[in-house]
Amino acid sequence: MSVQIHPTAIVSPKAKIGRDVKIGPYTVIEDNVVLGDRVEVGTHVHICGWTEIGKETKIFTGAVLGSAPQDLKFSGERTLLKIGERNIIREYVMINPGTSASGKTVIGDENLLMAYVHVAHDCRIGNGCIIANVGTLAGHVEIGDKVVVGGLTAIHQFVRIGDYAILGGCSKVVQDVPPYAMVDGHPARIYSINRVGLKRAGFDSVDIRTVKQAYDLLFFSGHSRPVAIKLAKKMFPDNPFIQHILNFISSSRRGICRAGKGVLD
């Protein structure tokens, strides 16, 4: 199979197009774009700036990738948008490149970004994440691996979301969400661990139970955070999952979401 470009599409001869790429009607691909092998681009898509898209990624109608950051400090400097392999980017998604602050926006592999998702400048998204419809990431947001972001959820700039966390729909996330957490609300609060997500990801029952015990101690025991952290270090000295949580907490600059009251079904 050769490259298939619809006659109404505008593709710069300077763009680098891989093998077996498909480009749909009325799409515009600008000079500095790199499309990997077997990328599929739908209709009315605009890919611009210094944008690299990995192989087998699928981009649907109306997506805008690589347009100038919506940041008043941006002055036209050369920055990068790098998107990995086998991503699914649905209708009208917008992803901006970096600014001089970090130089790039980076998205890993095998993510699903549903319709109208916005990823602002200097964001970083890991692998295997799902961001549901109209999920909104402000600048400098960092999302780990296997994270689920509910629809209409907004994440404040510089917030970090830990691996395997799940964020309920319509949440307002203004502080860091630790790994394995289930959060919801306005502002978002921690209610438990992402038990279903961990089970689906192959965590065994012992590991899930240990993570739950650590969360109960860290967020629901009534201890102050420093005291709870000291106790967790003593109770789980060699557990890599608990160490991951504690390292995340200790490196937080925006603070960690507080515990919510009640039970989230």
BELGI-V229868 format. One record per residue. N is the residue number from 0. RES is the residue in one letter. PHI is phi in whole degrees, 0 to 359 (999 if undefined). Layout:
n=N res=RES phi=PHI
n=N res=RES phi=PHI
This chain:
n=0 res=M phi=999
n=1 res=S phi=258
n=2 res=V phi=296
n=3 res=Q phi=245
n=4 res=I phi=241
n=5 res=H phi=298
n=6 res=P phi=299
n=7 res=T phi=272
n=8 res=A phi=286
n=9 res=I phi=244
n=10 res=V phi=237
n=11 res=S phi=297
n=12 res=P phi=294
n=13 res=K phi=275
n=14 res=A phi=293
n=15 res=K phi=257
n=16 res=I phi=246
n=17 res=G phi=285
n=18 res=R phi=282
n=19 res=D phi=58
n=20 res=V phi=279
n=21 res=K phi=242
n=22 res=I phi=233
n=23 res=G phi=274
n=24 res=P phi=299
n=25 res=Y phi=62
n=26 res=T phi=274
n=27 res=V phi=239
n=28 res=I phi=242
n=29 res=E phi=270
n=30 res=D phi=305
n=31 res=N phi=261
n=32 res=V phi=271
n=33 res=V phi=237
n=34 res=L phi=248
n=35 res=G phi=287
n=36 res=D phi=300
n=37 res=R phi=62
n=38 res=V phi=290
n=39 res=E phi=242
n=40 res=V phi=243
n=41 res=G phi=280
n=42 res=T phi=271
n=43 res=H phi=55
n=44 res=V phi=269
n=45 res=H phi=236
n=46 res=I phi=241
n=47 res=C phi=218
n=48 res=G phi=65
n=49 res=W phi=271
n=50 res=T phi=238
n=51 res=E phi=242
n=52 res=I phi=234
n=53 res=G phi=286
n=54 res=K phi=298
n=55 res=E phi=64
n=56 res=T phi=281
n=57 res=K phi=244
n=58 res=I phi=238
n=59 res=F phi=261
n=60 res=T phi=311
n=61 res=G phi=78
n=62 res=A phi=294
n=63 res=V phi=236
n=64 res=L phi=238
n=65 res=G phi=95
n=66 res=S phi=290
n=67 res=A phi=304
n=68 res=P phi=304
n=69 res=Q phi=271
n=70 res=D phi=222
n=71 res=L phi=296
n=72 res=K phi=281
n=73 res=F phi=290
n=74 res=S phi=236
n=75 res=G phi=90
n=76 res=E phi=296
n=77 res=R phi=286
n=78 res=T phi=225
n=79 res=L phi=241
n=80 res=L phi=244
n=81 res=K phi=240
n=82 res=I phi=244
n=83 res=G phi=281
n=84 res=E phi=261
n=85 res=R phi=57
n=86 res=N phi=274
n=87 res=I phi=242
n=88 res=I phi=243
n=89 res=R phi=275
n=90 res=E phi=301
n=91 res=Y phi=63
n=92 res=V phi=291
n=93 res=M phi=237
n=94 res=I phi=230
n=95 res=N phi=262
n=96 res=P phi=283
n=97 res=G phi=283
n=98 res=T phi=241
n=99 res=S phi=296
n=100 res=A phi=299
n=101 res=S phi=230
n=102 res=G phi=91
n=103 res=K phi=197
n=104 res=T phi=252
n=105 res=V phi=230
n=106 res=I phi=237
n=107 res=G phi=283
n=108 res=D phi=252
n=109 res=E phi=59
n=110 res=N phi=263
n=111 res=L phi=243
n=112 res=L phi=250
n=113 res=M phi=283
n=114 res=A phi=305
n=115 res=Y phi=67
n=116 res=V phi=296
n=117 res=H phi=238
n=118 res=V phi=242
n=119 res=A phi=278
n=120 res=H phi=298
n=121 res=D phi=66
n=122 res=C phi=280
n=123 res=R phi=223
n=124 res=I phi=238
n=125 res=G phi=282
n=126 res=N phi=244
n=127 res=G phi=70
n=128 res=C phi=270
n=129 res=I phi=236
n=130 res=I phi=243
n=131 res=A phi=283
n=132 res=N phi=309
n=133 res=V phi=65
n=134 res=G phi=299
n=135 res=T phi=232
n=136 res=L phi=250
n=137 res=A phi=287
n=138 res=G phi=297
n=139 res=H phi=68
n=140 res=V phi=288
n=141 res=E phi=239
n=142 res=I phi=238
n=143 res=G phi=283
n=144 res=D phi=269
n=145 res=K phi=58
n=146 res=V phi=267
n=147 res=V phi=244
n=148 res=V phi=247
n=149 res=G phi=292
n=150 res=G phi=299
n=151 res=L phi=64
n=152 res=T phi=275
n=153 res=A phi=245
n=154 res=I phi=244
n=155 res=H phi=294
n=156 res=Q phi=301
n=157 res=F phi=70
n=158 res=V phi=285
n=159 res=R phi=246
n=160 res=I phi=242
n=161 res=G phi=284
n=162 res=D phi=305
n=163 res=Y phi=64
n=164 res=A phi=281
n=165 res=I phi=229
n=166 res=L phi=246
n=167 res=G phi=294
n=168 res=G phi=300
n=169 res=C phi=66
n=170 res=S phi=284
n=171 res=K phi=248
n=172 res=V phi=254
n=173 res=V phi=243
n=174 res=Q phi=226
n=175 res=D phi=297
n=176 res=V phi=251
n=177 res=P phi=290
n=178 res=P phi=304
n=179 res=Y phi=74
n=180 res=A phi=276
n=181 res=M phi=246
n=182 res=V phi=234
n=183 res=D phi=197
n=184 res=G phi=120
n=185 res=H phi=220
n=186 res=P phi=283
n=187 res=A phi=295
n=188 res=R phi=232
n=189 res=I phi=277
n=190 res=Y phi=247
n=191 res=S phi=186
n=192 res=I phi=264
n=193 res=N phi=278
n=194 res=R phi=301
n=195 res=V phi=296
n=196 res=G phi=296
n=197 res=L phi=294
n=198 res=K phi=297
n=199 res=R phi=295
n=200 res=A phi=278
n=201 res=G phi=98
n=202 res=F phi=294
n=203 res=D phi=278
n=204 res=S phi=297
n=205 res=V phi=294
n=206 res=D phi=296
n=207 res=I phi=297
n=208 res=R phi=296
n=209 res=T phi=294
n=210 res=V phi=299
n=211 res=K phi=297
n=212 res=Q phi=299
n=213 res=A phi=295
n=214 res=Y phi=296
n=215 res=D phi=301
n=216 res=L phi=289
n=217 res=L phi=288
n=218 res=F phi=240
n=219 res=F phi=234
n=220 res=S phi=275
n=221 res=G phi=91
n=222 res=H phi=289
n=223 res=S phi=297
n=224 res=R phi=301
n=225 res=P phi=299
n=226 res=V phi=294
n=227 res=A phi=299
n=228 res=I phi=295
n=229 res=K phi=300
n=230 res=L phi=295
n=231 res=A phi=296
n=232 res=K phi=297
n=233 res=K phi=285
n=234 res=M phi=285
n=235 res=F phi=231
n=236 res=P phi=292
n=237 res=D phi=240
n=238 res=N phi=274
n=239 res=P phi=293
n=240 res=F phi=292
n=241 res=I phi=290
n=242 res=Q phi=298
n=243 res=H phi=298
n=244 res=I phi=298
n=245 res=L phi=294
n=246 res=N phi=296
n=247 res=F phi=297
n=248 res=I phi=297
n=249 res=S phi=293
n=250 res=S phi=264
n=251 res=S phi=288
n=252 res=R phi=255
n=253 res=R phi=267
n=254 res=G phi=89
n=255 res=I phi=256
n=256 res=C phi=309
n=257 res=R phi=279
n=258 res=A phi=284
n=259 res=G phi=271
n=260 res=K phi=257
n=261 res=G phi=90
n=262 res=V phi=246
n=263 res=L phi=260
n=264 res=D phi=286
